[in-house]
Amino acid sequence: MEQKNLELISTKEAAKMLAVSVQTICKMIWDGRLRATKLGNATSPWRINKESVMKYLQQASV
């Protein structure tokens, strides 16, 4: 099985990349537009898959 390098970024970094608020990033995670995970327990901050942010940017620019 092929293993990819998974680069995770914070909600703040994703918000900066997409020029939106952190709150908007959280909504995008909840509705499935961005792939994210929580490392640790339920109160840990979200970590977003950078590749999903890049894909979202590509789709938005089409």
ABEGO torsion letter per residue (X at the ends): XBBBBBBBBBAAAAAAAAGBBAAAAAAAAAAGABBBBBBEBAABBBBBBAAAAAAAAAAAAX
